[in-house]
Amino acid sequence: MASASACLEVRGDFPLLERGAAQPLVYLDSAATALKPKAVIAAMSHYYERATANVHRGSYPLAEEATEMYEEARARVAQLCNAPYEGTVFTRGTTEAINLVRLSWGRARIGAGDRVVVTEMEHHSNLLPWRALCEDSGAALDIMPVDSQGRLDMRDLLRLLDSERVKLVAVTHVSNVLGTINPVDSIVSACHKAGAACLIDGAQAVPHLPVDFTAISADFYVWSGHKALGPTGIGVLHADPSMLEEMPPLMLGGEMVQGVWPDRVEYKPPPWRFEAGTPPIAEAIGLGAAAEYLLSLGLGRVQAHDAVLTEHALARLQRMGGITTFGPAIADDRTGVVSFRLDGLHPHDLADLLGRRGICVRAGHHCAEPLSDRIGGPTTRMSFGPYTTTSDVDLCIDGLIEARDHFRSLTAL
Amino acid sequence: MEDPLYKDLIIEHFRDPRNRGHLECPDRSAHVKSPTCGDELRVTMCLEEDRITEIRFDGEGCAISQASASIASDAYIGMSAQAILELHEDWVTQLLGGPVSRSRRPCASLHLMAVRQALRH
């Protein structure tokens, strides 16, 4: 049982929560994008107001300062996930990171007759790139099912890995709909025993629990800045530098070359060879500040905070009746994501009615249609951040009871 | 909970939808999904000299998508394919008698997407 004293008290760090004096903002859509702490906004403003220059180009002090800040951000981001500095590539987001792996590594390594494994709980960003790769290469795509508790069964993976032709397993660390925390250590270890590579989509994990890339030892670990309290337009690909060394760059252009001759080109070593053109400098600096902020909170404490909120939300929802909740029954097996369906009120109507009261929740299939089909259609989702309180959860649940009763009274024959 | 969108017209049609179901021998049909919330709508229709003579909608989804289809269904009868393809998107909100937020417009206009898809095939 999680203790309420485990809750963080950091609302003052998030300026957006000051919005709306008449109607307080109840932000429960952190799985879509998280709010940004002052430290992130300040770091980005500092770059624009005091330290603007391109990186890795000029030799004047201002340019050196910008380069220093950009690379320092990479170091903080690497530290957050215990990943090697040279194995930390800045991308535009999780989606771009996955597509980079598809186009650079996948196209060279996966061919006709090979197999790629994904799961039924993948976000479209970790499904569609692999479906396309299989269509392009003549490989086959296997989809691991989820059970009634919204979990994967390792026996399904082991059975699929029996085929020597599995070259890649792409799986999410945490489900964006169910909140399920997948056993990524066991998954990666099973993949490696079978000679398959493993990509972990950490978009919903990095902001919620301690992630140790080196311990997980996945071949690729990808995540997004904006879900981890950082800015939009930046994400991360972690991989072993020796793995990156063997991969051709995807985008070609400025910044990523060591030298260009009339008849040949020599690329920079990773990670820089994958960062062609002027990178999102302010966004990288902002993400570095987000990493520092999360490190100062401590991801263990963030996870405990999520557990209190999740347990509270599940207990109240399940007491209501006329409601179905999804995902593991044990709060410790999931992060701060609670999806549910109310009898008699469609998720989109509910989200709209709550939105008019300043309560922000997401409705629909959450960019995970195969999973949505598996659990019977669209759901309403509340998802938490370090700034969420049990009072936010209560306001949302009071609001949904009122919305349901109101809607029932309107539609009663 | 005062709500301008969930007002009498929407609720009335949500509770008691017109032209609901499907036609046995339709001249045209389509099945569409809303990209925002996964609402589904199926349309079947009969045509005579390029004009809709009968139409039925069927599907699962939010009150706005399902009621909007019902509200529009009578208006479609007698319209030519060309006229429907030329309709302005505002037509949908005019039928509802009020503004529709950006996030609900795909729900409110799902029936038009379905009808146009059916007419193109």
Boltz contact constraints between the chains, C-beta under 6 A:
constraints:
  - contact:
      token1: [A, 346]
      token2: [B, 62]
      max_distance: 6.0
  - contact:
      token1: [A, 348]
      token2: [B, 37]
      max_distance: 6.0
  - contact:
      token1: [A, 348]
      token2: [B, 62]
      max_distance: 6.0
  - contact:
      token1: [A, 349]
      token2: [B, 62]
      max_distance: 6.0
  - contact:
      token1: [A, 349]
      token2: [B, 63]
      max_distance: 6.0
  - contact:
      token1: [A, 363]
      token2: [B, 37]
      max_distance: 6.0
  - contact:
      token1: [A, 364]
      token2: [B, 37]
      max_distance: 6.0
  - contact:
      token1: [A, 364]
      token2: [B, 38]
      max_distance: 6.0
  - contact:
      token1: [A, 365]
      token2: [B, 38]
      max_distance: 6.0
  - contact:
      token1: [A, 378]
      token2: [B, 37]
      max_distance: 6.0
  - contact:
      token1: [A, 378]
      token2: [B, 38]
      max_distance: 6.0
  - contact:
      token1: [A, 406]
      token2: [B, 1]
      max_distance: 6.0
  - contact:
      token1: [A, 410]
      token2: [B, 11]
      max_distance: 6.0
  - contact:
      token1: [A, 411]
      token2: [B, 15]
      max_distance: 6.0
